[in-house]
Amino acid sequence: MDDATGVSQRVWWRTILENRYIAGPIKFLLPFGIGIILFAILYLLLPYQDFLNLSGLLAAYFIPPAGKESIIPIAIMMGYHWWLVTFAIFMMDAVVSLFIVWNFDLALKIPLIGGLIESGVRAGREFFEARPWIRRFSTIGLILFVFFPLQGTGAMNGSILGRLLGLEKARVFLCVCTGSFLSSLLIALGADLLLDIYRENNALGLGLLAAILVTIIAAVVALRLRKKRLRERKSKAGWW
């Protein structure tokens, strides 16, 4: 391919992407199209009942307080392979992030989705207030925000946080995908390993599970206490 052809192709694609009447519908519909392709792949890979069960888990993934930390272990215990669960959750996060990154302003006007995004904006602002240092490490901070499977984090709020940080759309998407993939992979492998240990030694498996649950509960309690102290400081500062 000669240089002239390369230039003409770049101009052609740039012209399409800069035309809002063409790019707008593509950016709105493409995430949904990717989601449909994902479910079509699962339909082809799995027996019908397994497909329905996994689809139900993926739908529940978007209903608080469900998240990676609960949906992935449940799927592993139901017999799904760790790589399949990792792939499915990662792709769901990628679809959500792509939709938010491309359609943030438009999504705010959609009744149900707009309310979820506004709650994500509030969560992002609270996250900033609790961790002002994150602005200096925006890329790593955003990856860690998505990586840790805590309430209020995840692909949607991570994409909103990236928007609040003023990062480029592609950078936000890559950060969210990186954090989601690493988190999903770690949880899936951990759940699969824990299940294998339980099958070999029930007492050891239950002991490890109890230790993990205690650690998670302690971390959640510590975070909530920290948020409470920050709110008290803000209220005192406002009163003075």
DOVEX-282529 format. One record per residue (C-alpha): residue number from 0; residue in three letters; chain; x negated, z negated, y. Coordinates in steps of 0.05 Angstrom, whole numbers, padded with zeros to 5 digits. Last residue first. Layout:
<atoms>
{NUM,"Ala","A",{X,Z,Y}}
...
</atoms>
This chain:
<atoms>
{239,"Trp","A",{00337,-01234,00539}}
{238,"Trp","A",{00398,-01217,00498}}
{237,"Gly","A",{00370,-01149,00479}}
{236,"Ala","A",{00305,-01180,00455}}
{235,"Lys","A",{00344,-01231,00414}}
{234,"Ser","A",{00387,-01177,00383}}
{233,"Lys","A",{00327,-01134,00367}}
{232,"Arg","A",{00290,-01193,00336}}
{231,"Glu","A",{00351,-01210,00293}}
{230,"Arg","A",{00357,-01138,00271}}
{229,"Leu","A",{00283,-01137,00251}}
{228,"Arg","A",{00292,-01202,00212}}
{227,"Lys","A",{00351,-01173,00175}}
{226,"Lys","A",{00312,-01110,00159}}
{225,"Arg","A",{00255,-01151,00130}}
{224,"Leu","A",{00304,-01193,00089}}
{223,"Arg","A",{00334,-01128,00062}}
{222,"Leu","A",{00266,-01101,00043}}
{221,"Ala","A",{00246,-01165,00008}}
{220,"Val","A",{00312,-01166,-00031}}
{219,"Val","A",{00301,-01094,-00053}}
{218,"Ala","A",{00229,-01108,-00075}}
{217,"Ala","A",{00249,-01170,-00114}}
{216,"Ile","A",{00305,-01132,-00148}}
{215,"Ile","A",{00258,-01076,-00168}}
{214,"Thr","A",{00205,-01124,-00194}}
{213,"Val","A",{00257,-01163,-00234}}
{212,"Leu","A",{00284,-01099,-00263}}
{211,"Ile","A",{00215,-01076,-00284}}
{210,"Ala","A",{00199,-01143,-00317}}
{209,"Ala","A",{00265,-01142,-00354}}
{208,"Leu","A",{00252,-01071,-00380}}
{207,"Leu","A",{00182,-01092,-00403}}
{206,"Gly","A",{00211,-01151,-00441}}
{205,"Leu","A",{00267,-01109,-00471}}
{204,"Gly","A",{00216,-01059,-00497}}
{203,"Leu","A",{00171,-01114,-00524}}
{202,"Ala","A",{00228,-01147,-00561}}
{201,"Asn","A",{00255,-01082,-00590}}
{200,"Asn","A",{00187,-01059,-00617}}
{199,"Glu","A",{00180,-00987,-00641}}
{198,"Arg","A",{00247,-00961,-00614}}
{197,"Tyr","A",{00237,-01002,-00551}}
{196,"Ile","A",{00168,-00972,-00540}}
{195,"Asp","A",{00196,-00901,-00547}}
{194,"Leu","A",{00251,-00918,-00497}}
{193,"Leu","A",{00199,-00946,-00448}}
{192,"Leu","A",{00158,-00882,-00455}}
{191,"Asp","A",{00218,-00838,-00440}}
{190,"Ala","A",{00238,-00881,-00381}}
{189,"Gly","A",{00168,-00879,-00353}}
{188,"Leu","A",{00162,-00804,-00363}}
{187,"Ala","A",{00229,-00793,-00328}}
{186,"Ile","A",{00213,-00842,-00272}}
{185,"Leu","A",{00145,-00812,-00259}}
{184,"Leu","A",{00170,-00740,-00262}}
{183,"Ser","A",{00229,-00754,-00216}}
{182,"Ser","A",{00185,-00789,-00165}}
{181,"Leu","A",{00131,-00736,-00165}}
{180,"Phe","A",{00181,-00679,-00161}}
{179,"Ser","A",{00222,-00712,-00105}}
{178,"Gly","A",{00162,-00730,-00063}}
{177,"Thr","A",{00133,-00660,-00068}}
{176,"Cys","A",{00201,-00627,-00056}}
{175,"Val","A",{00214,-00670,00006}}
{174,"Cys","A",{00145,-00656,00034}}
{173,"Leu","A",{00151,-00581,00021}}
{172,"Phe","A",{00219,-00578,00055}}
{171,"Val","A",{00195,-00617,00115}}
{170,"Arg","A",{00134,-00572,00123}}
{169,"Ala","A",{00177,-00509,00118}}
{168,"Lys","A",{00224,-00535,00172}}
{167,"Glu","A",{00168,-00554,00220}}
{166,"Leu","A",{00163,-00628,00235}}
{165,"Gly","A",{00199,-00660,00294}}
{164,"Leu","A",{00197,-00730,00265}}
{163,"Leu","A",{00273,-00732,00271}}
{162,"Arg","A",{00278,-00669,00229}}
{161,"Gly","A",{00231,-00698,00178}}
{160,"Leu","A",{00276,-00759,00175}}
{159,"Ile","A",{00337,-00714,00164}}
{158,"Ser","A",{00301,-00680,00106}}
{157,"Gly","A",{00283,-00747,00077}}
{156,"Asn","A",{00354,-00771,00086}}
{155,"Met","A",{00379,-00713,00045}}
{154,"Ala","A",{00323,-00713,-00007}}
{153,"Gly","A",{00320,-00787,-00022}}
{152,"Thr","A",{00318,-00853,00016}}
{151,"Gly","A",{00377,-00896,00036}}
{150,"Gln","A",{00377,-00939,-00027}}
{149,"Leu","A",{00307,-00939,-00057}}
{148,"Pro","A",{00274,-00889,-00103}}
{147,"Phe","A",{00205,-00887,-00071}}
{146,"Phe","A",{00181,-00815,-00070}}
{145,"Val","A",{00226,-00790,-00014}}
{144,"Phe","A",{00198,-00839,00037}}
{143,"Leu","A",{00129,-00831,00007}}
{142,"Ile","A",{00130,-00756,00020}}
{141,"Leu","A",{00155,-00768,00091}}
{140,"Gly","A",{00100,-00818,00104}}
{139,"Ile","A",{00046,-00771,00077}}
{138,"Thr","A",{00069,-00716,00124}}
{137,"Ser","A",{00084,-00760,00184}}
{136,"Phe","A",{00022,-00803,00183}}
{135,"Arg","A",{00018,-00822,00257}}
{134,"Arg","A",{00094,-00824,00263}}
{133,"Ile","A",{00096,-00871,00203}}
{132,"Trp","A",{00063,-00926,00243}}
{131,"Pro","A",{00130,-00945,00273}}
{130,"Arg","A",{00153,-00973,00206}}
{129,"Ala","A",{00215,-01017,00214}}
{128,"Glu","A",{00239,-00980,00276}}
{127,"Phe","A",{00226,-00913,00243}}
{126,"Phe","A",{00264,-00932,00180}}
{125,"Glu","A",{00322,-00956,00223}}
{124,"Arg","A",{00322,-00888,00258}}
{123,"Gly","A",{00322,-00853,00191}}
{122,"Ala","A",{00379,-00895,00165}}
{121,"Arg","A",{00420,-00879,00227}}
{120,"Val","A",{00405,-00804,00218}}
{119,"Gly","A",{00425,-00810,00145}}
{118,"Ser","A",{00491,-00841,00165}}
{117,"Glu","A",{00502,-00782,00212}}
{116,"Ile","A",{00485,-00735,00155}}
{115,"Leu","A",{00537,-00766,00109}}
{114,"Gly","A",{00589,-00761,00164}}
{113,"Gly","A",{00572,-00688,00176}}
{112,"Ile","A",{00578,-00672,00102}}
{111,"Leu","A",{00649,-00698,00100}}
{110,"Pro","A",{00675,-00666,00164}}
{109,"Ile","A",{00628,-00605,00172}}
{108,"Lys","A",{00604,-00606,00244}}
{107,"Leu","A",{00538,-00641,00228}}
{106,"Ala","A",{00525,-00587,00176}}
{105,"Leu","A",{00519,-00535,00230}}
{104,"Asp","A",{00465,-00573,00267}}
{103,"Phe","A",{00425,-00586,00203}}
{102,"Asn","A",{00435,-00518,00171}}
{101,"Trp","A",{00365,-00495,00149}}
{100,"Val","A",{00332,-00561,00137}}
{99,"Ile","A",{00396,-00593,00110}}
{98,"Phe","A",{00411,-00536,00061}}
{97,"Leu","A",{00339,-00531,00037}}
{96,"Ser","A",{00335,-00606,00027}}
{95,"Val","A",{00399,-00607,-00014}}
{94,"Val","A",{00377,-00549,-00058}}
{93,"Ala","A",{00308,-00580,-00068}}
{92,"Asp","A",{00339,-00647,-00087}}
{91,"Met","A",{00383,-00614,-00139}}
{90,"Met","A",{00323,-00575,-00165}}
{89,"Phe","A",{00283,-00638,-00173}}
{88,"Ile","A",{00340,-00673,-00209}}
{87,"Ala","A",{00347,-00615,-00259}}
{86,"Phe","A",{00273,-00604,-00271}}
{85,"Thr","A",{00259,-00678,-00282}}
{84,"Val","A",{00318,-00683,-00330}}
{83,"Leu","A",{00294,-00622,-00368}}
{82,"Trp","A",{00222,-00647,-00372}}
{81,"Trp","A",{00244,-00716,-00397}}
{80,"His","A",{00284,-00686,-00454}}
{79,"Tyr","A",{00358,-00707,-00457}}
{78,"Gly","A",{00376,-00758,-00510}}
{77,"Met","A",{00429,-00800,-00476}}
{76,"Met","A",{00376,-00853,-00463}}
{75,"Ile","A",{00337,-00801,-00422}}
{74,"Ala","A",{00400,-00784,-00382}}
{73,"Ile","A",{00412,-00857,-00367}}
{72,"Pro","A",{00339,-00866,-00347}}
{71,"Ile","A",{00345,-00807,-00298}}
{70,"Ile","A",{00411,-00828,-00267}}
{69,"Ser","A",{00392,-00900,-00251}}
{68,"Glu","A",{00325,-00897,-00214}}
{67,"Lys","A",{00339,-00826,-00191}}
{66,"Gly","A",{00400,-00848,-00152}}
{65,"Ala","A",{00468,-00880,-00158}}
{64,"Pro","A",{00490,-00928,-00103}}
{63,"Pro","A",{00519,-00883,-00077}}
{62,"Ile","A",{00550,-00819,-00105}}
{61,"Phe","A",{00503,-00758,-00102}}
{60,"Tyr","A",{00472,-00771,-00171}}
{59,"Ala","A",{00542,-00776,-00199}}
{58,"Ala","A",{00547,-00700,-00196}}
{57,"Leu","A",{00481,-00693,-00233}}
{56,"Leu","A",{00506,-00743,-00285}}
{55,"Gly","A",{00570,-00704,-00295}}
{54,"Ser","A",{00531,-00639,-00302}}
{53,"Leu","A",{00489,-00673,-00356}}
{52,"Asn","A",{00551,-00692,-00395}}
{51,"Leu","A",{00583,-00624,-00388}}
{50,"Phe","A",{00520,-00588,-00410}}
{49,"Asp","A",{00512,-00635,-00469}}
{48,"Gln","A",{00584,-00618,-00489}}
{47,"Tyr","A",{00570,-00543,-00483}}
{46,"Pro","A",{00505,-00543,-00521}}
{45,"Leu","A",{00447,-00536,-00474}}
{44,"Leu","A",{00400,-00481,-00450}}
{43,"Leu","A",{00450,-00428,-00427}}
{42,"Tyr","A",{00494,-00478,-00390}}
{41,"Leu","A",{00432,-00511,-00359}}
{40,"Ile","A",{00410,-00443,-00333}}
{39,"Ala","A",{00479,-00429,-00304}}
{38,"Phe","A",{00478,-00498,-00272}}
{37,"Leu","A",{00413,-00481,-00237}}
{36,"Ile","A",{00437,-00412,-00217}}
{35,"Ile","A",{00498,-00443,-00184}}
{34,"Gly","A",{00454,-00491,-00145}}
{33,"Ile","A",{00409,-00433,-00123}}
{32,"Gly","A",{00471,-00397,-00097}}
{31,"Phe","A",{00494,-00459,-00060}}
{30,"Pro","A",{00426,-00463,-00027}}
{29,"Leu","A",{00430,-00388,-00010}}
{28,"Leu","A",{00498,-00392,00024}}
{27,"Phe","A",{00482,-00426,00090}}
{26,"Lys","A",{00414,-00395,00101}}
{25,"Ile","A",{00440,-00326,00082}}
{24,"Pro","A",{00502,-00334,00127}}
{23,"Gly","A",{00457,-00350,00187}}
{22,"Ala","A",{00402,-00299,00172}}
{21,"Ile","A",{00449,-00239,00179}}
{20,"Tyr","A",{00489,-00256,00242}}
{19,"Arg","A",{00429,-00295,00268}}
{18,"Asn","A",{00384,-00234,00268}}
{17,"Glu","A",{00314,-00263,00270}}
{16,"Leu","A",{00308,-00265,00194}}
{15,"Ile","A",{00328,-00192,00187}}
{14,"Thr","A",{00281,-00168,00241}}
{13,"Arg","A",{00224,-00209,00212}}
{12,"Trp","A",{00236,-00176,00144}}
{11,"Trp","A",{00233,-00106,00173}}
{10,"Val","A",{00173,-00122,00219}}
{9,"Arg","A",{00134,-00148,00159}}
{8,"Gln","A",{00152,-00087,00118}}
{7,"Ser","A",{00132,-00039,00174}}
{6,"Val","A",{00065,-00074,00181}}
{5,"Gly","A",{00051,-00070,00107}}
{4,"Thr","A",{00069,00004,00105}}
{3,"Ala","A",{00022,00018,00163}}
{2,"Asp","A",{-00034,-00020,00130}}
{1,"Asp","A",{-00031,00021,00067}}
{0,"Met","A",{00000,00000,00000}}
</atoms>
